[in-house]
Amino acid sequence: MSPLTVPSPIKLLFDTFPLVTYPPINNQDTQRQNDIDSRTYPFTTINVENNGMIDKSFSLAVYNVYKHPKKNAILCTDPICQYLQFALCLKNNLKLPSNNNLSLIDKNPPSISISENNVITLSYLATPQRILPILIENKHNNVNDIAQESKTILTSVEYMVSSNKAIKPKEKLLLNLVDTTIQDCWISQFLFNVPSEQFHETYHYREHDNIDNLSHLLQQQKLSIANRNQFNLRNLELMNHLNSIVRTNSHKLQIDQLLQLLFERFKISMTQFENILKDKKQHSSSSSASSFLLSADHADKGKANISYLDLKLASYILCILNLHDKNILKKFVKESCPELIIHSEKVLSIFC
């Protein structure tokens, strides 16, 4: 037998196979697409002729969403995500998503339609920086009659909004105040005080039966949230405690003192904004003029004369009001900031 000759038993075996030939498998994963659809919330758009938005759309990827108890609106659970949700509505003349957008598509008036732009919930691990929100821009180009789509992922979305040339120096200064005192208090509470269930509801879109089993994953996400907007650089002592494996009673006392300091700064800032609204309400002859903290040159005539500061502050108030009743931030806002609550509802009404 030649060395190149295949032995008869082996040749017989391979000549027998395959016993059955199956057709190609459908490459489309229906279950995966249904999961994505269940986490996608389209904006509503006001139809405008030649609005220039036909060739591109966007998806705002966020941690999680909730339905506002009074308005038919889907809002982000995280204040930074919600602020960008409002800012994109203002910039693109959109209305907020609602839980029945798709069911009411045939009932909407001719001037209203479901937008290709949407909010989608994702895991924070979907981004290299492990931080949300991100903006995914979809550009549709027809090349040789073949529809092609390119995706651009923008991670510094908030900077893109805050660097708007129309924002005045005073507004930028107040935006920075919100980004430091109010945001630092929010993050610190979620790092150390908020129960795991509340943390999970705010920063996870999937439901889990036993949250205690996710303690390691929660710790990893807390570290990623602490890196947002340079919180970790402004609060080095808290970061040291967050990274420490062993915490003694003295460590707990130090953490409580630092948290109380941030909470006191939070109360001072909120009280200042509350007093601004009260003063505007007392000294203004027009009720509409007193509704917002700052007038904005960049606001469209169809929209209210609203500033990005109003959007950001309202986002924090709405997110705080969505927390559990025992939360100290929620207790303070409900007891001491009635004008800020009214202000946030007015901001929300503009985009509903």
C-alpha positions in Angstrom: 0.0 0.0 0.0 1.3 3.4 -1.0 1.9 5.9 1.9 -0.5 8.3 0.2 -3.3 5.7 0.0 -6.2 6.2 2.5 -7.0 3.0 4.3 -10.2 1.4 3.2 -12.0 1.6 6.7 -11.2 5.3 7.0 -12.2 6.0 3.4 -15.5 4.2 4.0 -16.2 6.2 7.1 -15.7 9.6 5.4 -17.6 8.5 2.3 -20.6 7.8 4.6 -20.7 11.3 6.1 -22.5 13.6 6.2 -25.6 11.6 6.9 -27.9 14.6 6.8 -27.4 18.1 5.2 -29.2 20.9 7.0 -30.2 24.2 5.4 -28.3 27.4 6.5 -29.3 28.9 9.9 -31.0 32.2 10.0 -28.4 34.7 11.2 -31.0 37.0 12.8 -31.4 36.6 16.6 -35.0 37.5 17.3 -34.7 37.1 21.0 -31.8 39.6 21.1 -33.6 42.1 19.0 -36.7 41.8 21.2 -34.5 42.5 24.3 -33.0 45.6 22.6 -36.5 46.8 21.6 -37.8 46.4 25.2 -35.0 48.8 26.3 -35.5 51.4 23.6 -37.7 54.4 24.2 -38.2 56.7 21.1 -38.6 60.4 21.4 -41.6 62.1 19.9 -40.8 64.7 17.2 -42.7 67.7 15.9 -42.7 67.4 12.1 -41.0 70.3 10.4 -40.4 70.6 6.7 -36.8 70.2 5.6 -35.6 69.9 9.1 -32.3 68.4 7.9 -32.5 65.4 10.3 -33.5 62.7 7.7 -29.9 61.5 7.1 -29.0 61.0 10.8 -30.3 60.0 14.1 -29.0 59.3 17.6 -29.4 57.0 20.6 -28.7 58.2 24.1 -27.4 55.3 26.1 -28.2 55.5 29.8 -28.1 53.4 33.0 -31.9 53.0 33.6 -35.2 54.9 33.2 -38.4 55.3 35.2 -41.9 56.5 34.4 -42.8 59.9 36.0 -45.7 59.4 38.4 -47.7 62.4 37.1 -46.6 62.9 33.5 -46.6 60.4 30.8 -42.9 60.6 30.4 -39.9 58.2 30.6 -37.0 59.8 32.4 -33.5 58.7 33.2 -32.8 57.7 36.8 -29.4 59.4 36.8 -29.4 63.2 36.9 -26.5 63.6 34.4 -28.3 61.3 31.9 -31.6 63.1 32.5 -30.0 66.5 32.0 -28.7 65.4 28.6 -32.1 63.9 27.8 -33.6 67.4 28.3 -30.7 69.1 26.5 -31.2 66.9 23.4 -34.9 67.6 23.4 -34.3 71.3 23.5 -31.6 71.2 20.8 -33.6 69.0 18.4 -37.1 70.1 19.1 -38.1 66.7 20.6 -40.6 65.6 23.2 -39.7 63.1 25.9 -40.3 59.4 25.4 -43.4 57.9 26.9 -44.4 54.4 27.7 -47.1 54.4 25.1 -45.3 56.1 22.2 -45.6 53.0 20.0 -49.2 52.3 20.9 -50.3 55.8 20.1 -48.5 56.2 16.8 -51.7 56.1 14.9 -53.5 58.4 17.3 -51.0 61.2 17.2 -52.0 64.4 15.3 -50.4 64.8 11.8 -47.8 67.2 13.2 -46.5 64.7 15.7 -44.6 61.5 14.9 -42.4 58.9 16.6 -38.7 60.0 16.1 -35.9 57.8 15.0 -33.9 59.2 17.9 -34.3 57.3 21.2 -33.1 56.6 24.7 -31.7 53.1 25.3 -30.6 51.4 28.6 -27.2 49.8 28.5 -24.7 48.3 30.9 -22.0 50.7 32.0 -19.5 48.0 30.8 -20.6 48.8 27.2 -18.1 51.7 27.1 -14.3 51.6 27.4 -14.5 54.3 30.1 -17.2 52.3 32.0 -19.2 55.6 32.3 -22.6 56.5 30.9 -24.2 58.3 29.2 -22.9 58.0 25.7 -24.4 59.3 22.5 -24.5 57.0 19.5 -24.9 58.9 16.3 -26.2 57.0 13.3 -25.6 58.5 9.9 -27.3 57.0 6.8 -25.7 57.5 3.5 -26.8 56.1 0.1 -23.8 54.9 -1.9 -24.6 53.2 -5.2 -28.2 52.8 -4.1 -27.1 50.7 -1.2 -28.1 52.0 2.3 -25.1 52.2 4.5 -25.0 53.2 8.2 -22.1 54.5 10.2 -22.1 54.9 14.0 -20.2 57.5 15.9 -20.0 57.1 19.7 -19.5 60.3 21.6 -18.5 59.8 25.3 -18.0 63.5 26.3 -21.6 64.4 25.6 -22.0 66.6 28.6 -18.9 68.7 27.6 -20.4 69.0 24.1 -23.5 70.6 25.6 -21.8 72.7 28.3 -19.3 74.1 25.8 -22.1 75.7 23.8 -21.1 79.3 22.9 -24.6 80.5 23.6 -24.1 79.7 27.3 -23.2 82.9 29.2 -20.4 83.1 31.8 -22.8 83.5 34.7 -24.7 80.4 33.6 -21.4 78.4 33.3 -20.5 79.4 36.8 -23.8 78.2 38.2 -23.6 75.0 36.2 -20.2 74.4 37.8 -21.8 74.9 41.2 -24.3 72.2 40.4 -21.6 69.9 39.1 -19.6 70.2 42.3 -21.7 70.7 45.4 -25.0 69.0 44.3 -23.4 66.3 42.2 -20.8 65.5 44.8 -23.5 65.0 47.4 -25.6 62.8 45.1 -22.6 60.6 44.2 -21.4 60.3 47.8 -24.8 59.2 49.0 -24.9 56.4 46.4 -21.4 55.3 47.2 -21.9 55.0 51.0 -25.5 55.6 52.2 -28.0 54.4 49.6 -29.2 50.8 50.1 -28.2 48.2 47.4 -31.7 48.0 46.1 -31.9 51.8 45.4 -28.5 51.7 43.8 -29.5 48.8 41.6 -32.8 50.6 40.6 -30.8 53.7 39.6 -27.8 52.3 37.9 -28.9 48.9 36.5 -31.6 48.2 33.9 -32.0 44.5 34.6 -33.9 43.1 37.5 -32.2 40.6 39.8 -33.8 38.3 42.4 -30.9 38.5 44.9 -29.1 41.8 44.9 -26.8 40.7 47.7 -25.1 38.3 45.3 -24.1 41.3 43.2 -22.1 43.0 45.9 -18.8 42.7 44.1 -20.3 44.0 40.8 -21.9 46.9 42.7 -18.5 47.8 44.2 -16.9 47.9 40.8 -19.7 50.1 39.4 -19.4 52.4 42.4 -15.7 52.9 41.5 -16.7 53.8 38.0 -19.4 56.3 39.1 -16.8 57.9 41.5 -14.7 58.8 38.4 -17.4 60.9 36.8 -16.8 64.6 36.5 -13.6 64.4 38.7 -15.5 63.5 41.9 -12.5 61.2 42.8 -10.1 64.1 42.6 -12.2 66.5 44.7 -12.9 63.9 47.4 -9.7 61.9 47.9 -10.5 60.9 51.5 -13.8 59.4 50.5 -12.1 57.5 47.6 -9.5 56.1 50.1 -12.3 54.8 52.2 -14.1 53.4 49.2 -11.0 51.5 48.1 -10.2 50.2 51.5 -10.9 46.5 52.2 -11.2 46.8 56.0 -13.3 49.5 57.6 -13.1 50.0 61.4 -15.5 52.1 63.5 -13.1 55.1 63.2 -13.3 54.8 59.4 -17.0 54.8 59.6 -17.0 57.9 61.8 -14.7 59.7 59.3 -16.9 58.7 56.4 -20.0 60.0 58.2 -18.3 63.3 58.9 -17.3 63.7 55.2 -20.8 62.8 54.0 -22.3 65.3 56.4 -20.0 68.0 55.1 -21.1 67.4 51.5 -24.7 67.3 52.6 -24.4 70.6 54.3 -23.0 72.1 51.2 -25.8 70.6 49.2 -28.4 72.2 51.5 -26.7 75.6 51.2 -26.7 75.4 47.4 -30.3 74.2 47.1 -31.4 76.9 49.5 -29.7 79.5 47.4 -31.5 78.3 44.3 -34.8 78.2 46.2 -34.3 81.8 47.3 -33.6 82.9 43.8 -36.8 81.5 42.6 -38.7 83.0 45.5 -37.2 86.4 44.8 -38.0 86.2 41.1 -41.6 85.2 41.9 -42.1 88.2 44.3 -40.5 90.9 42.1 -41.7 89.8 38.7 -44.9 91.0 37.2 -45.0 88.2 34.7 -45.5 84.7 36.1 -43.7 83.1 33.1 -40.7 85.3 33.6 -40.3 84.0 37.2 -40.6 80.4 36.2 -36.9 79.9 35.4 -33.6 80.8 36.9 -32.1 82.4 33.8 -33.3 83.7 30.5 -31.6 82.1 27.6 -30.8 83.6 24.2 -30.4 80.2 22.7 -34.0 79.1 23.5 -36.3 78.7 20.5 -39.5 80.8 20.4 -41.6 77.7 20.4 -39.9 76.6 23.7 -39.9 78.5 26.9 -37.2 81.0 27.6 -35.2 78.3 29.5 -31.5 77.9 30.2 -29.3 74.8 30.5 -29.0 75.6 34.2 -32.8 75.2 34.5 -32.5 71.8 32.7 -29.7 70.6 34.9 -31.2 71.7 38.2 -34.6 70.2 37.3 -32.9 66.9 36.5 -31.4 66.7 40.0 -34.7 67.6 41.6 -36.7 65.0 39.6 -34.1 62.3 40.2 -34.0 63.0 43.9 -37.8 62.9 44.1 -37.6 59.4 42.5 -35.5 58.1 45.4 -37.0 56.1 48.3 -38.9 58.1 50.9 -36.3 57.6 53.6 -33.5 59.1 51.6 -32.2 62.3 53.2 -31.9 64.2 49.9 -35.5 63.5 49.1 -36.6 64.5 52.6 -34.8 67.8 52.5 -36.0 68.7 49.0 -39.7 67.9 49.9 -39.5 69.8 53.1 -37.4 72.9 52.2 -37.5 73.4 48.4 -41.2 73.8 47.3 -40.2 76.3 44.6 -37.6 74.0 43.1 -40.2 71.2 42.9 -42.6 73.5 41.1 -39.7 74.7 38.8 -38.8 71.1 37.9 -42.4 70.3 37.0 -42.5 73.3 34.7 -39.3 72.3 33.0 -40.7 68.7 32.6 -44.0 70.0 31.2 -42.1 71.8 28.3 -41.0 68.5 26.9 -44.1 66.4 27.5 
